[in-house]
Amino acid sequence: MIGPDGLVLLCNRACRELLGIDPSRAFAETGADDLLRVCRARFPDAGFWNAAAIGRQPLAARLFDSAGAPVLARREPLPQGFSMLCLTPEQRAEQLTA
């Protein structure tokens, strides 16, 4: 979850593992730009990440890592300027909808 001030408020363990973020790293001062930089490196798609960085509209896309593994990426605006970034490996997404 990203706050209206642009700081990352919550990054769960599954997301940290997917992105390869050190679990001991504190997010207290991590900004959305820092998180998006990591996301861009792991799942290159300039169009999606550029739109995620600047807009308030819901976004969704199927992205791929360097090995070709798919992930479903969504950015959802929340009330009061908050937003949620969700990254779900495609196999996991299929299990959730089955």
TORKOLZA-772277 format. One line per 5 residues: number of its first residue (from 1); for each residue x, y, z of N, C-alpha, C. Coordinates in steps of 0.1 Angstrom, whole numbers, plus 5000, padded with zeros to 4 digits. Example, Ala and Ser with C-alpha at 12.3 -4.5 7.8 and 13.67 -1.06 7.14 Angstrom:
BEGIN
1 = 5132/4943/5078/5123/4955/5078/5132/4967/5078  5128/4978/5071/5137/4989/5071/5129/5000/5079
***
This chain:
BEGIN
1 = 5009/4988/5000/5000/5000/5000/5009/5012/5000  5005/5022/4992/5012/5034/4991/5004/5046/4996  5009/5054/5005/5002/5065/5011/5001/5077/5002  4992/5086/5005/4991/5098/4997/5004/5107/4996  5013/5105/5006/5025/5112/5006/5036/5105/4997
6 = 5032/5094/4991/5042/5087/4982/5051/5077/4989  5048/5075/5002/5056/5065/5010/5050/5051/5009  5058/5041/5009/5053/5027/5009/5049/5024/5024  5037/5021/5026/5032/5018/5040/5032/5003/5043  5030/4995/5033/5030/4980/5035/5034/4973/5023
11 = 5043/4964/5025/5048/4955/5014/5049/4941/5020  5039/4932/5017/5039/4919/5024/5050/4910/5020  5052/4899/5027/5063/4890/5025/5062/4884/5011  5051/4880/5006/5050/4875/4993/5055/4884/4982  5051/4897/4983/5056/4907/4974/5071/4909/4975
16 = 5076/4910/4987/5090/4912/4989/5098/4900/4983  5093/4888/4984/5099/4876/4979/5099/4876/4963  5087/4880/4958/5085/4881/4943/5095/4891/4937  5097/4902/4944/5105/4913/4939/5120/4911/4943  5123/4902/4952/5137/4900/4956/5141/4911/4966
21 = 5132/4916/4974/5136/4927/4983/5140/4921/4996  5151/4926/5002/5156/4921/5015/5146/4923/5025  5141/4912/5032/5131/4913/5042/5135/4922/5054  5148/4924/5057/5152/4932/5068/5152/4947/5065  5150/4950/5052/5150/4964/5048/5137/4971/5053
26 = 5139/4982/5059/5127/4989/5065/5121/4997/5054  5108/4998/5054/5100/5005/5044/5096/5019/5049  5101/5022/5061/5096/5035/5068/5099/5047/5059  5110/5047/5052/5113/5058/5043/5114/5055/5028  5108/5044/5025/5108/5040/5011/5097/5046/5003
31 = 5100/5053/4993/5090/5059/4984/5085/5050/4973  5073/5054/4968/5067/5047/4957/5077/5046/4945  5085/5057/4943/5095/5057/4932/5105/5045/4934  5109/5043/4946/5119/5033/4949/5112/5019/4946  5100/5017/4950/5093/5005/4948/5091/5002/4933
36 = 5087/5013/4926/5084/5011/4912/5097/5008/4904  5108/5013/4909/5122/5011/4903/5125/4996/4904  5122/4990/4915/5124/4975/4917/5115/4968/4908  5102/4972/4908/5092/4965/4899/5096/4965/4885  5101/4977/4880/5105/4979/4866/5116/4969/4863
41 = 5126/4968/4872/5137/4959/4870/5133/4945/4869  5124/4941/4877/5120/4927/4878/5110/4923/4867  5101/4932/4864/5091/4930/4853/5091/4942/4844  5100/4942/4834/5101/4953/4825/5089/4956/4817  5083/4967/4818/5072/4971/4810/5070/4986/4812
46 = 5077/4994/4805/5078/5008/4807/5064/5015/4807  5055/5010/4798/5042/5016/4797/5034/5015/4809  5034/5002/4815/5026/5000/4827/5032/5008/4839  5045/5007/4841/5051/5013/4853/5050/5028/4852  5052/5034/4840/5051/5048/4839/5037/5053/4842
51 = 5027/5046/4837/5013/5049/4840/5010/5047/4855  5016/5037/4861/5014/5034/4875/5020/5045/4884  5030/5051/4879/5037/5062/4887/5030/5075/4887  5022/5078/4876/5016/5091/4875/5001/5092/4876  4994/5081/4874/4980/5082/4873/4972/5078/4886
56 = 4959/5081/4885/4950/5076/4896/4940/5067/4891  4941/5063/4879/4931/5053/4873/4936/5039/4876  4926/5030/4877/4930/5016/4879/4937/5011/4867  4947/5003/4869/4955/4997/4858/4956/4982/4860  4957/4974/4849/4960/4960/4850/4967/4956/4838
61 = 4977/4947/4840/4985/4942/4828/4991/4928/4832  4994/4920/4822/5001/4908/4823/5015/4911/4820  5024/4910/4829/5038/4913/4828/5047/4900/4829  5059/4901/4824/5068/4890/4824/5082/4893/4830  5088/4884/4837/5101/4886/4842/5111/4882/4831
66 = 5124/4883/4834/5134/4880/4824/5134/4865/4819  5128/4856/4827/5127/4842/4824/5114/4839/4817  5106/4849/4815/5093/4847/4808/5081/4843/4817  5084/4843/4831/5073/4839/4840/5063/4851/4841  5050/4848/4839/5040/4859/4839/5035/4862/4853
71 = 5032/4875/4855/5026/4880/4867/5015/4889/4863  5004/4889/4871/4993/4899/4869/4996/4911/4878  4997/4922/4872/5000/4934/4879/4987/4943/4879  4984/4949/4891/4973/4958/4892/4977/4969/4901  4972/4981/4897/4973/4993/4906/4959/4998/4908
76 = 4955/4999/4920/4941/5003/4924/4942/5015/4932  4935/5026/4928/4934/5038/4936/4925/5035/4948  4928/5040/4959/4920/5038/4971/4916/5052/4976  4906/5053/4985/4902/5066/4990/4913/5074/4997  4911/5087/4997/4920/5096/5004/4934/5096/4998
81 = 4936/5093/4986/4949/5093/4979/4958/5081/4981  4953/5071/4988/4961/5059/4989/4960/5051/4976  4969/5041/4974/4968/5032/4963/4974/5019/4967  4970/5008/4960/4974/4995/4962/4980/4989/4950  4992/4984/4951/4999/4977/4940/4998/4962/4943
86 = 4992/4954/4934/4991/4940/4936/4999/4933/4925  5008/4923/4928/5015/4915/4919/5012/4901/4922  5006/4894/4913/5002/4880/4915/5007/4871/4905  5016/4862/4908/5021/4852/4898/5009/4845/4891  5010/4844/4878/4998/4839/4871/4993/4825/4876
91 = 5002/4816/4880/4997/4803/4885/4989/4805/4898  4993/4814/4906/4986/4817/4919/4973/4824/4915  4972/4833/4906/4960/4839/4902/4950/4829/4897  4954/4819/4889/4945/4809/4884/4939/4801/4896  4947/4798/4906/4942/4790/4918/4932/4798/4925
96 = 4934/4812/4926/4924/4820/4933/4911/4821/4926  4911/4820/4913/4898/4821/4905/4891/4808/4903  4898/4797/4906/4892/4783/4903/4882/4780/4914
***
